[in-house]
Amino acid sequence: MAQLVVRNLEDDVKAKLQARAKRHRRSLEAEVRDILRDAAHREDQPRCGLGSEIAALFKDLDFDFEIPEWHGEEIQPVKFDE
């Protein structure tokens, strides 16, 4: 297995990682290993846009109306004084 040394890590980042490790009841080393493993695995997953992510959240809901697309529509700022 490989080893990795991280230099010049900010103290507050280390403190937050230690707190996270404590919440998960494991060592700092195990916590960082899990974070890095998860980040590496996410790189293998295809990325989609925000709209697609929002649509995926609501895909199982049964709406009985269409939501119109706004492609090409000019966005107007909200006017609160009218």
N, C-alpha and C positions, 0 to 999 in steps of 0.2 A: 504494500500500500504506500501511496505517496504521502509526503509531508509538506506542509505549507506554513510559511512564517509570514505574518502580517505586521509590518512595521508602521510606525507613525499613526496608529489608530487613536482617535480622539478619546479622552477619558470618559466623556459622557456616553459615547457609543459603547464602550466596554461595559460601563455600569448598566446600561439598558439591556445589553446582551446577557449580563449576569442575572439581572432581575427576571428576564424572560426564561433563562435556563432554570432558575429557582421555581418559577411558576409551573414549568413542565417537569420539575423534579428530576433534572439531569445535570450533568456537569456542563460547564461553559464550553468545553471542547466538543461534547456531544451535541450541544445546541447549535454551535457554529457549523458542525459537520452536516446536521440536518438542514439548516438553512441553505448551505451551498449545494447539497444534493437536490433539494427542491428547486432551486434556481436553475440548475443545470438541466433538470428534467423539463422544466417549463420552456426552455429554449427549443425543445423538440416538438412542442405543440404549435399548431398553426395559429397565427394571430388573426383576429378579425377587428373590425372597427367598433366604435362605441355603439352605434346604432344596432349592429348585429348582436352585440352583447346584451343590450336592453331588450331586443326582440326575443332573445333566447330565454330571458327571465320570465316573459309573459306568454311563451308559446303554448303552454298547457291550459291557459285560461280561455274560456269559450265566449268571446265577444260576439255580439249580434249586430255590429256596425263596422263600417270601413273607416279607417283613418287615412285621410288624404295625404299624399306625398307633397312636399313643398319644394321639390327640385326647381330651381330657377326663380323662385319667389324672392322678391326683395324684402329684407327684414327691416321693419320700422321700429325705432325706439319707442318704449312705452312712455306715454304722456300722463303724468299724474295730476296735472292742474286742470284737467277738463272735466 
